[in-house]
Amino acid sequence: MYAAFRSIGAYVPEKVLTNDDLAKMVDTTDEWITKRTGIKERRIAAADETTSDMAVKAAEKAIERSGLKKSEIDMIVVATISPDYFNMPSTATVVAHKMGLDKVSAFDISAACTGFIYVLSIAKAFIESGMKKNVLIIGAEKMSAITDYSDRGTCILFGDGAGAAVISATEEKENAIIDLHTASDGSLGDFLMTPDGGTGNPHQAELKAEASFIQMKGNETFKIAVRTLTNDVVDILQNNDVAAGEITHFIPHQANYRIIKAVGDALKLADEQVVLTVHKYGNTSGASIPMAINDLYEEGNLKAGDLMLLDAFGGGLTWGSALLPFAGK
C-alpha cells in the first residue's frame, strides 16, 4: 500500500496588509521590503478569526475535491505554531469537532515553516503501515497573533492563511509519494523563536510583551537556509535518480524571494518550474506550501501526474523536502 497526494485546498483571509500600510506603522518602505524579500502584501485574519476557523475552510475544500465523504477521513494532523490554545486542546481536535469528526485521531505538530512537510511524512507513515486510509493534513497559521508590529525586522514578513490536503492509500505505485526527508538542528533554535512561555522560560507578568512574539536573527537564518535547502533538494533528487528538468513544479516554502531564487538557481531550474506566491501572501509558515499548491490548482496549472518538489526551512531549526506526484482523485 502506498500514500498518494489526492487533493488540495486553501483559505486566505479577506484583509490585505500592503507594504505601504506597514510603512505607516514602522520605519520602512515598499521599495525596501520588496528588494529584500519580494513581498508586496500579505493577508491578515479578522480579530475573531482563529487558526482553526481558517483550517476548517481549507480542509472542507480539500475533502470536497478529493471525492471522499467527510466520514471517510480517519485522521487529522495540523501543523501550526499559532494554535488556538497554548497548549491544549490541540487545534486539530478543535478542527475535528467543528467538522463533525469527533471520533478520529487528531493532533498538532510544531515544526514551524517545515510543518507541512512534517505532517506529510506522518500521513505517509500511517498509511503505509496500514493504520490509516485517508489522512487530512493541514498547515494553518494566524501569524499576525504572534507578530510584533513595532519590529520592522519581522512584521514585514508574516501573513495568515491555511492550506490542507487529503493523503490517501493507493495500490498504484505511479501515484505514490516518492520520497520525503525531514531534519532538525536544535542547537540553532534561538535563530527563530518565541521565547515566552513553556518550562524553558515560564511566563511571568513582568516579562516584556515582545517575549510573546516572534524573534529572529535574520541574516544568520538567511545564510543557513540557502545552504541547507540547496543541499537537501540536491540530495533528494540524486537519491531518487531524478533530474531537475523532470520536476514539473518546484514549490518551496514562501519565506523570501532571494532564498527561493538562490535554491532554484543552484538546481538550474527554469522560471516556469518555480512556484511563487510570496509576493501576495508573505510568509505563512506551515500554511505556505499548501497555499502555493492550491494556487497552482485553482489556476489550472496542476494536473494529475505532475511531479512536485517541495522544500522548507523553519524555526527549530527544522528543514525538509518531498518528491511526489500530484495524484488527484
C-alpha positions in Angstrom: 0.0 0.0 0.0 1.2 3.5 -0.9 0.4 7.0 0.1 -0.9 9.4 -2.6 -1.4 13.2 -2.5 -5.1 13.2 -3.5 -6.3 16.8 -3.2 -5.6 20.3 -2.1 -7.5 23.2 -0.7 -6.7 26.6 0.9 -8.2 29.6 2.6 -6.9 33.2 2.8 -8.4 36.0 4.9 -10.0 39.0 3.2 -7.9 41.7 4.8 -4.8 42.8 2.8 -1.9 44.4 4.5 0.4 46.1 1.9 3.9 47.3 2.3 2.6 50.9 2.1 0.3 50.1 5.1 3.4 48.8 7.0 5.3 52.0 6.2 2.8 53.9 8.2 3.4 51.6 11.2 7.2 51.2 11.2 10.3 52.8 9.6 10.2 51.0 6.2 9.2 51.5 2.6 7.6 49.4 -0.1 10.9 49.5 -2.1 13.0 48.3 0.9 10.6 45.4 1.6 10.3 44.3 -2.0 14.0 44.4 -2.7 14.9 42.3 0.4 12.0 39.9 0.5 10.0 40.0 -2.7 6.8 40.5 -0.6 4.3 43.1 -1.7 1.3 42.3 0.6 0.1 39.7 3.0 -3.3 38.6 4.3 -4.4 39.2 7.9 -7.1 37.3 9.7 -10.0 39.1 11.4 -9.8 39.6 15.1 -12.4 36.9 15.8 -11.0 34.5 13.2 -9.0 31.7 14.7 -6.4 29.4 13.3 -8.9 26.5 13.4 -11.5 28.6 11.6 -9.1 29.0 8.7 -8.0 25.4 8.8 -11.6 24.2 8.6 -12.3 26.3 5.5 -9.2 24.9 3.7 -10.0 21.3 4.9 -13.5 21.4 3.6 -12.3 22.4 0.2 -9.7 19.7 0.1 -12.2 17.0 1.1 -14.7 18.2 -1.5 -12.1 18.0 -4.2 -10.9 14.5 -3.1 -14.2 12.9 -3.9 -14.4 11.4 -0.5 -17.1 11.6 2.1 -16.1 13.6 5.2 -16.8 10.4 7.2 -14.0 8.6 5.3 -11.3 10.8 6.9 -9.7 8.8 9.7 -7.0 11.1 11.0 -6.3 14.9 11.1 -2.9 16.3 11.7 -2.4 20.1 11.9 1.0 21.9 11.6 0.9 25.2 13.4 2.9 27.5 15.6 -0.1 29.7 16.2 -2.6 27.3 17.7 -6.0 28.3 19.1 -4.8 27.5 22.6 -1.5 27.1 24.3 -1.1 24.2 25.0 -4.4 22.3 24.9 -6.8 21.4 23.3 -4.9 20.9 20.1 -6.0 22.9 17.1 -6.5 19.5 15.3 -9.1 18.4 17.9 -10.9 21.8 17.5 -10.9 21.4 13.7 -12.2 17.8 14.0 -15.0 19.0 16.3 -16.0 21.9 14.0 -16.1 19.4 11.1 -18.2 16.9 13.0 -15.4 14.3 13.1 -15.0 13.9 16.9 -14.0 10.2 16.8 -11.0 10.5 14.5 -7.3 10.6 15.6 -6.3 14.3 15.8 -3.2 16.1 16.9 -0.9 19.0 16.2 2.8 19.2 15.4 5.2 22.1 15.8 7.9 22.3 13.1 7.4 26.0 12.1 7.8 26.6 8.4 8.7 23.0 7.7 5.4 21.9 9.3 3.6 20.8 6.2 6.4 18.5 5.1 6.5 17.0 8.6 2.7 16.3 8.5 3.1 14.9 5.0 5.7 12.5 6.3 3.4 11.5 9.2 0.5 10.8 6.9 2.7 8.7 4.6 3.9 6.6 7.6 0.4 6.0 9.0 -1.0 5.0 5.6 1.9 2.8 4.5 1.8 1.0 7.9 -1.8 0.2 7.2 -3.0 2.1 10.3 -5.0 4.8 8.4 -6.5 5.1 4.9 -7.4 8.8 4.4 -5.4 11.4 6.4 -6.3 15.1 6.3 -3.2 17.2 6.8 -3.4 20.9 7.4 -0.9 23.8 7.7 -2.7 26.8 9.3 -1.3 29.9 10.8 -2.5 33.2 12.3 1.0 34.7 12.3 -0.4 38.1 13.0 -1.2 37.0 16.5 2.4 36.3 17.3 4.0 39.2 15.3 5.3 42.4 16.9 4.1 45.2 14.6 6.7 47.5 16.1 9.6 45.3 15.0 10.3 46.1 11.3 12.6 43.1 11.0 9.8 40.6 11.4 6.4 42.4 10.9 7.1 42.8 7.2 7.4 39.1 6.7 4.4 37.3 8.0 0.8 36.7 6.9 -2.1 34.5 7.8 -3.8 31.6 6.0 -4.4 27.9 5.8 -3.8 25.0 3.4 -5.0 21.4 3.5 -4.5 18.2 1.6 -6.0 14.7 1.7 -3.4 11.9 1.6 -5.0 8.5 0.7 -4.0 4.9 0.5 -3.4 3.6 -3.1 -2.2 0.4 -4.7 -1.0 2.4 -7.7 2.8 3.0 -7.3 2.8 5.7 -10.0 0.7 7.9 -7.7 2.8 7.2 -4.6 4.8 9.8 -2.7 8.3 9.0 -3.9 10.5 10.3 -1.0 10.5 12.6 2.0 13.2 14.0 4.2 12.9 15.9 7.4 15.7 17.0 9.8 16.5 19.5 12.5 19.3 21.2 14.5 18.2 22.3 17.9 21.5 23.9 18.7 20.3 26.8 16.4 16.9 27.1 17.9 17.5 30.7 19.0 17.8 31.8 15.4 14.0 31.9 15.1 11.8 31.6 18.2 9.1 32.9 20.5 10.9 32.9 23.9 8.0 33.4 26.3 6.1 30.6 27.9 6.9 26.9 28.4 9.1 25.4 31.0 12.2 26.8 29.4 11.1 30.3 30.1 7.9 30.3 32.2 5.6 33.2 31.6 5.9 36.0 34.2 3.8 39.1 34.4 7.0 41.3 34.4 8.3 39.8 31.1 8.2 42.3 28.2 5.4 41.9 25.8 7.7 41.3 22.9 8.8 38.0 24.5 5.5 36.5 23.3 6.2 37.5 19.7 8.5 36.0 17.0 12.1 36.9 17.4 14.6 36.2 14.5 18.2 36.5 13.7 17.6 37.5 10.1 21.0 37.4 8.5 22.1 34.2 10.2 18.8 32.5 9.3 19.0 33.6 5.7 22.6 32.2 5.2 22.0 28.8 6.7 18.6 28.5 4.9 20.1 28.9 1.5 22.9 26.4 2.2 20.7 23.8 3.9 17.8 23.9 1.4 20.1 23.7 -1.6 21.9 20.6 -0.1 18.6 19.0 0.9 16.9 19.2 -2.5 20.1 18.2 -4.4 20.2 15.1 -2.1 16.6 14.0 -2.6 16.9 14.3 -6.4 20.1 12.4 -6.5 18.9 9.7 -4.1 15.9 9.1 -6.4 17.8 9.5 -9.8 15.5 12.4 -10.7 16.9 15.2 -12.9 16.0 18.8 -12.1 14.5 19.1 -15.6 12.0 16.3 -14.7 10.4 18.5 -12.0 7.1 20.0 -13.1 6.7 22.3 -10.1 9.3 23.3 -7.6 7.2 24.5 -4.6 9.4 25.9 -1.9 8.3 27.5 1.4 7.5 31.1 0.6 9.7 33.0 3.0 11.9 35.2 0.9 12.3 35.6 -2.8 16.0 35.7 -2.6 16.2 32.3 -0.8 13.9 30.8 -3.4 15.9 32.3 -6.3 19.2 31.0 -4.8 17.9 27.5 -4.4 16.3 27.5 -7.9 19.5 28.8 -9.5 21.5 26.1 -7.7 19.3 23.4 -9.2 19.3 25.2 -12.6 15.5 25.3 -12.7 13.7 27.3 -15.3 11.5 30.2 -14.1 8.3 28.3 -15.2 9.2 25.4 -12.8 9.4 27.6 -9.7 6.1 28.4 -8.0 6.0 31.9 -6.3 3.3 33.3 -4.1 5.5 35.1 -1.6 4.7 38.4 -3.2 1.0 38.2 -2.3 0.9 36.2 0.9 4.2 36.8 2.6 5.5 34.1 4.9 2.6 32.0 6.3 4.9 29.4 7.9 3.3 25.9 7.9 0.5 27.1 5.6 2.9 28.4 2.9 3.4 25.3 0.8 -0.2 24.0 0.6 -1.4 27.5 -0.1 1.1 27.7 -3.1 0.0 24.3 -4.3 -3.6 25.4 -4.1 -2.9 28.5 -6.2 -1.4 26.2 -8.9 -4.5 24.0 -8.8 -7.0 26.9 -8.9 -5.1 28.5 -11.8 -5.5 25.2 -13.8 -1.7 24.6 -13.7 -1.6 21.5 -11.5 -2.5 18.2 -13.3 -2.6 14.6 -12.3 0.8 13.1 -12.7 2.7 16.4 -12.3 5.9 15.9 -10.4 6.3 18.2 -7.4 9.4 19.0 -5.4 8.7 20.7 -2.0 11.2 22.1 0.4 11.1 24.2 3.5 13.2 25.6 6.3 11.9 27.0 9.6 12.3 27.6 13.3 13.7 24.8 15.4 15.7 24.8 13.3 13.9 22.4 11.0 14.0 21.6 7.3 12.7 19.1 4.9 11.9 18.2 1.3 9.5 15.9 -0.5 9.3 14.5 -4.0 5.9 13.4 -5.1 3.4 13.3 -8.0 0.0 15.1 -7.7 -2.3 12.1 -7.8 -5.7 13.8 -8.0 -8.8 12.0 -7.1 
